[in-house]
Amino acid sequence: MNQLKYIVVFLCLISMPSAYGFEHKNLLALLEQNHYAEIEDILTEAASVTEKNPAHESVLNNYLDQFYTPIPSLEKKLDDWVSSRNTSYIPHLVRGIYYTSLGWNQRGTRYISETGQNQIDGMHFYFEKAYKDFAKSLEIEPRQVHSQSYLIEILMNFNQQNQIEALLNSALTYRSDSLTVRWYYLSTLLPRWGGSIEKMSSFVDSTRPHFETNPALKILEGRVKAEMGDQNYFAGKYQQALKLYSEALKTGDHWYYLKQRGEVLLRVNQYQEAIADLSNAIKIRPNYWRAYDQRGVAYMTMEAQNPAISDLTVAIDHLQGGARVINARGESYLALKKYDKALNDFEKAVKIDPNDADYRTNRNRVITLIDQR
């Protein structure tokens, strides 16, 4: 089964209840069948519902999030959609989201100081393609917030704060009560991106007058606490991080707050609690591969190998690689004595990162076990 079809099947299996009364449609399955008009109708309706009730913006977010995956075979499908319906803003928006995910995938997850020039060049290549699609989408339909939001995500990599401010103001001109664009903008104010806690707090304060029209905005009040939690988490101060994430969650359940607390719970060996938080994060954002990755590790640690393999496979297919995650799945296969599958994963992990001693040790170990059969 190719990777696009795997994700299509996966999306068919998960339950995504709608905030306005019906089940979410699997847009990748519709794209596989070239049902472009139906996809556009679904997204247009979700946008219309959001305009009437901004608290339902997450429905549209989750639809669009289905395309935030770097599956290589998806590009041809999206190119055909854009060519077929070039005057619609939606295919340009969707392909831009796809290219954004490809850019991040090329960039990798390591610090920039540990990232090779080829990876950086690959990120730039796809971000430029995404930028062009988002610009075209806005040219056709300026009364949207998602193209601006993803452009903000791209531009924060290049310290383009003036352009970011302009995009924020443009989006809020049409959707003053949008949580999505504010969330993306707040990310540019994180200290790790050159901002500060003070700037974050000031922006959240400026949002409070809109709480009455969109109560979902109140969740932004937890973003500063979550950032402080991140700082403690990254410093290895796990108990303090847990307290801060729990304070953030008092403002409401957000996939990011839940995922971060779940990760820390995993690191302090509270596996059942970690799984609960990560599962709730997945319910809110069903296409978020990092939550599957961490829940898979929690299952693996608890020796629940089959659900671990299921979750890690979702993460691998959405990440399109990732030596650590592939190696982890190999360890689950090894625990189940599925040696051929384990070897396949360990070989892939070694190919991606040949300098990692653990990957090589795992590969050599399973080769020995196969030879002894």
matplotlib code that plots the C-alpha trace (Angstrom):
import matplotlib.pyplot as plt

x = [0.0, 1.5, 1.9, -1.0, -3.3, -2.1, -3.0, -6.3, -7.2, -6.0, -8.2, -11.2, -10.6, -10.3, -13.4, -13.5, -16.8, -17.8, -18.5, -21.6, -23.3, -21.8, -18.7, -15.6, -15.0, -11.7, -10.4, -7.4, -9.7, -11.7, -8.5, -7.4, -10.7, -10.2, -13.4, -12.1, -15.5, -16.7, -13.5, -14.0, -17.7, -16.7, -14.1, -16.3, -19.1, -16.6, -15.4, -19.0, -19.8, -16.6, -17.7, -21.0, -19.5, -15.8, -15.7, -15.9, -12.7, -11.0, -13.2, -11.8, -8.3, -8.6, -9.8, -6.8, -4.5, -5.1, -2.9, -0.1, 1.8, 4.9, 3.7, 5.6, 2.7, 0.4, 2.2, 0.9, -2.6, -2.5, -0.9, -3.7, -6.3, -4.6, -4.5, -8.1, -9.5, -6.9, -9.4, -10.4, -8.4, -8.8, -6.4, -3.7, -4.2, -4.1, -1.0, 0.7, 0.0, 1.4, 4.6, 4.9, 5.0, 7.6, 9.7, 9.7, 10.3, 13.4, 14.6, 14.4, 13.9, 17.4, 18.7, 19.7, 23.4, 23.0, 21.2, 23.1, 23.1, 21.3, 18.5, 18.3, 18.3, 15.5, 13.5, 13.9, 12.9, 9.6, 8.8, 9.3, 6.8, 4.4, 4.8, 3.7, 0.7, -0.5, 0.1, -2.1, -4.7, -4.9, -5.0, -8.1, -9.8, -8.3, -11.0, -9.4, -6.9, -5.3, -3.0, -1.8, -1.3, 0.9, 2.8, 3.5, 4.8, 7.2, 8.3, 9.2, 12.1, 13.5, 13.0, 10.5, 8.6, 7.3, 5.7, 4.4, 2.7, 1.2, -0.2, -1.7, -3.4, -4.7, -6.2, -7.8, -9.3, -11.6, -11.7, -11.1, -12.1, -9.8, -8.0, -6.0, -4.0, -3.4, -2.0, 0.4, 1.4, 2.0, 4.5, 6.6, 6.8, 8.3, 11.7, 13.3, 12.2, 13.4, 10.4, 9.8, 7.3, 6.4, 5.5, 3.5, 1.6, 0.9, -0.5, -2.8, -4.0, -4.9, -7.1, -9.3, -11.9, -12.7, -13.4, -17.1, -17.5, -15.2, -14.9, -12.3, -9.8, -9.6, -7.3, -4.6, -4.3, -2.5, 0.1, 2.5, 2.3, 2.9, 6.0, 7.3, 6.5, 8.6, 11.5, 11.5, 10.9, 13.9, 16.0, 15.0, 12.9, 10.1, 8.0, 7.9, 7.1, 4.1, 2.8, 3.0, 1.3, -1.5, -1.9, -2.1, -4.8, -7.0, -7.7, -9.1, -8.0, -5.6, -3.8, -0.4, -0.8, -1.9, 0.8, 3.5, 2.3, 2.0, 5.6, 6.8, 4.6, 6.3, 9.7, 8.8, 7.5, 3.8, 2.8, -0.9, -1.3, 0.9, -1.3, -4.4, -3.0, -1.7, -5.0, -6.9, -4.5, -5.1, -8.9, -8.5, -6.0, -6.3, -3.6, -0.8, 2.0, 4.1, 1.3, 1.2, 5.0, 5.0, 2.0, 3.7, 6.8, 4.5, 2.8, 6.2, 7.5, 4.5, 5.2, 1.9, 3.7, 0.8, -0.7, 2.9, 3.5, 0.2, 1.0, 4.6, 3.6, 1.3, 4.2, 6.6, 4.3, 3.4, 7.1, 8.3, 11.3, 12.8, 15.5, 14.5, 10.9, 11.8, 14.2, 11.6, 9.1, 11.9, 12.3, 8.6, 8.8, 11.8, 9.9, 7.2, 10.0, 9.0, 12.7, 12.4, 10.3, 12.6, 15.7, 14.0, 13.4, 16.9, 18.4, 16.4, 17.4, 21.1, 20.9, 19.4, 21.9, 24.9, 26.7, 24.2, 25.6, 22.2, 20.8, 23.8, 23.7, 20.0, 20.6, 23.5, 21.5, 18.6, 20.9, 22.3, 18.8, 17.9, 21.0, 20.2, 16.7]
y = [0.0, 3.3, 6.1, 8.2, 5.3, 4.4, 7.8, 7.7, 4.4, 5.8, 8.9, 6.6, 4.8, 7.7, 9.4, 13.2, 14.5, 17.8, 20.8, 21.5, 18.2, 15.7, 13.6, 15.1, 13.9, 12.3, 14.9, 12.9, 10.1, 12.5, 13.9, 10.4, 10.1, 13.6, 14.9, 18.5, 20.3, 18.2, 19.1, 22.8, 22.6, 21.0, 23.6, 26.4, 25.2, 24.9, 28.5, 29.7, 28.1, 29.6, 33.0, 32.7, 31.1, 31.7, 29.1, 26.4, 27.5, 24.3, 22.4, 24.2, 23.9, 20.1, 19.8, 21.7, 19.9, 16.7, 18.2, 19.1, 15.9, 15.5, 12.4, 12.6, 11.1, 13.9, 16.5, 15.2, 15.1, 18.6, 19.9, 18.3, 20.0, 23.4, 23.0, 21.9, 24.7, 27.4, 30.2, 28.8, 30.0, 26.7, 24.4, 27.0, 27.2, 23.5, 23.0, 25.7, 23.9, 20.7, 22.6, 24.1, 20.6, 19.5, 22.5, 21.6, 17.9, 19.0, 21.1, 18.3, 18.5, 19.3, 22.7, 24.9, 24.6, 20.8, 21.1, 20.7, 23.2, 20.7, 20.5, 24.3, 24.6, 22.1, 24.0, 27.2, 25.5, 24.3, 27.4, 29.5, 27.3, 27.5, 31.3, 31.6, 29.4, 31.4, 34.6, 33.4, 32.1, 35.6, 37.3, 35.3, 35.5, 38.0, 37.5, 34.4, 33.9, 30.6, 31.7, 34.6, 32.2, 29.8, 32.7, 33.9, 30.4, 30.6, 34.2, 33.7, 31.6, 34.6, 37.3, 39.2, 40.8, 43.7, 41.4, 39.3, 42.3, 43.2, 39.7, 39.7, 43.1, 42.0, 38.8, 40.6, 43.2, 40.5, 38.1, 40.2, 37.2, 34.6, 32.3, 30.7, 33.7, 34.9, 31.5, 31.6, 35.1, 34.4, 31.7, 34.5, 36.2, 33.2, 34.0, 31.3, 33.2, 36.6, 37.6, 37.7, 36.8, 40.4, 40.7, 37.6, 38.8, 42.2, 40.6, 38.3, 41.4, 43.1, 40.1, 40.2, 42.6, 39.9, 37.1, 37.8, 37.3, 34.3, 32.5, 30.2, 33.0, 32.6, 29.6, 32.1, 33.1, 29.8, 30.3, 32.2, 29.5, 26.9, 28.7, 28.9, 25.2, 24.6, 26.5, 24.3, 21.2, 21.9, 22.6, 19.2, 20.7, 18.4, 18.9, 22.7, 22.2, 19.9, 22.6, 25.3, 23.1, 22.3, 26.0, 26.6, 23.9, 25.7, 28.1, 25.2, 22.0, 22.9, 20.2, 21.9, 22.2, 18.6, 17.3, 19.1, 17.9, 14.4, 14.4, 15.5, 12.8, 10.3, 11.5, 11.1, 7.6, 8.4, 6.4, 6.0, 9.8, 10.5, 8.4, 10.1, 13.6, 12.5, 10.8, 14.0, 16.0, 13.7, 14.0, 17.8, 17.7, 14.2, 14.7, 15.8, 13.2, 14.3, 13.2, 9.8, 9.5, 10.2, 8.0, 5.2, 5.5, 5.4, 2.2, 0.7, 1.4, -0.3, -3.3, -2.7, -3.3, -3.5, -0.1, 1.3, 0.1, 1.6, 5.0, 5.0, 4.0, 7.1, 9.3, 7.8, 8.2, 11.8, 12.6, 10.7, 9.3, 10.1, 7.7, 7.8, 6.9, 4.2, 2.7, 2.8, 0.9, -1.6, -2.2, -2.9, -5.4, -7.0, -7.4, -9.2, -11.4, -10.1, -10.0, -9.3, -6.2, -5.1, -5.5, -3.5, -0.6, -0.8, -0.7, 2.4, 4.1, 3.3, 4.6, 7.9, 8.3, 5.9, 7.5, 6.5, 3.6, 2.4, 2.0, 0.0, -2.2, -2.9, -3.9, -6.2, -7.8, -8.6, -10.0, -12.4, -13.5, -14.1, -16.1, -18.3, -19.2]
z = [0.0, -1.0, 1.6, 0.4, 0.4, 3.9, 5.2, 3.4, 5.2, 8.5, 8.2, 7.4, 10.7, 13.0, 14.3, 13.7, 15.1, 13.7, 15.8, 13.7, 13.6, 11.1, 10.6, 9.0, 5.5, 4.5, 2.0, 0.9, -0.2, -2.2, -3.7, -4.6, -6.6, -8.2, -6.5, -6.5, -6.5, -3.5, -1.5, -2.3, -1.3, 2.1, 2.8, 1.7, 4.0, 6.9, 6.2, 6.1, 9.4, 10.9, 9.7, 11.4, 14.6, 15.0, 17.8, 15.1, 13.4, 14.5, 12.1, 9.1, 10.7, 10.9, 7.4, 6.1, 8.4, 6.4, 3.7, 6.1, 5.3, 3.1, 1.1, -2.2, -4.2, -3.1, -5.2, -8.6, -7.3, -6.0, -9.3, -11.2, -8.9, -9.3, -13.1, -13.3, -11.0, -11.2, -10.5, -7.1, -4.1, -2.3, -4.3, -4.1, -0.3, 0.0, -2.1, -0.2, 3.1, 1.5, 0.4, 3.9, 5.4, 2.8, 3.7, 7.4, 6.5, 4.5, 7.4, 9.9, 13.7, 14.9, 15.9, 13.0, 14.1, 13.5, 10.2, 7.0, 4.1, 1.8, 4.3, 4.6, 0.8, 0.6, 3.1, 1.2, -2.1, -0.7, 1.3, -1.8, -3.7, -0.7, -0.6, -4.3, -3.7, -0.7, -2.5, -5.4, -3.0, -1.4, -4.7, -5.6, -2.1, 0.3, 2.9, 4.6, 7.4, 6.6, 3.8, 6.0, 8.9, 7.0, 5.5, 9.0, 9.8, 6.8, 7.3, 11.0, 9.7, 7.9, 10.6, 8.5, 11.3, 9.3, 6.7, 9.5, 11.2, 7.8, 7.3, 10.8, 10.3, 6.9, 8.3, 11.3, 9.0, 7.7, 10.7, 13.8, 16.0, 14.5, 16.9, 14.1, 12.9, 16.4, 17.4, 14.5, 15.2, 18.9, 17.8, 16.2, 19.6, 21.4, 23.0, 20.9, 17.8, 19.0, 20.9, 24.7, 27.4, 27.7, 24.0, 24.2, 27.2, 25.6, 22.5, 24.6, 26.5, 23.2, 22.3, 25.4, 23.9, 21.4, 24.0, 24.0, 20.3, 20.2, 23.6, 22.0, 22.1, 25.9, 25.4, 24.3, 28.0, 28.5, 25.8, 28.1, 30.8, 28.1, 26.8, 30.4, 30.6, 27.5, 28.9, 32.0, 29.9, 27.7, 30.8, 32.3, 35.1, 34.5, 37.7, 37.2, 33.5, 34.5, 36.8, 34.2, 31.5, 33.9, 34.6, 30.8, 30.5, 33.0, 30.1, 28.1, 26.3, 23.5, 21.5, 22.1, 25.9, 26.1, 23.8, 25.8, 29.1, 27.7, 26.6, 30.0, 31.7, 29.5, 30.6, 34.3, 33.7, 34.1, 31.1, 31.5, 32.2, 29.2, 27.0, 28.3, 27.4, 24.1, 23.2, 24.0, 21.9, 19.0, 19.4, 19.1, 16.2, 14.6, 12.0, 14.5, 14.0, 17.0, 19.4, 17.7, 17.9, 21.7, 22.4, 20.4, 22.6, 25.7, 24.5, 23.6, 27.1, 28.6, 26.3, 24.4, 21.1, 18.6, 19.5, 19.6, 16.0, 14.9, 16.3, 15.2, 11.7, 11.5, 12.7, 10.2, 7.3, 8.2, 8.9, 5.8, 7.7, 11.0, 12.1, 15.8, 15.1, 12.6, 15.1, 17.8, 15.6, 14.9, 18.6, 18.9, 16.0, 17.7, 20.9, 19.0, 17.3, 13.9, 13.0, 9.3, 9.9, 12.7, 10.5, 7.7, 10.2, 11.7, 8.2, 7.3, 10.6, 10.0, 6.4, 7.6, 10.5, 10.0, 13.0, 15.6, 17.6, 19.0, 15.5, 14.4, 17.6, 17.0, 13.4, 14.3, 17.1, 14.9, 12.1, 14.7, 15.8, 12.2, 11.6, 14.7, 13.4]

ax = plt.figure().add_subplot(projection="3d")
ax.plot(x, y, z, "-o")
ax.set_aspect("equal")
plt.show()
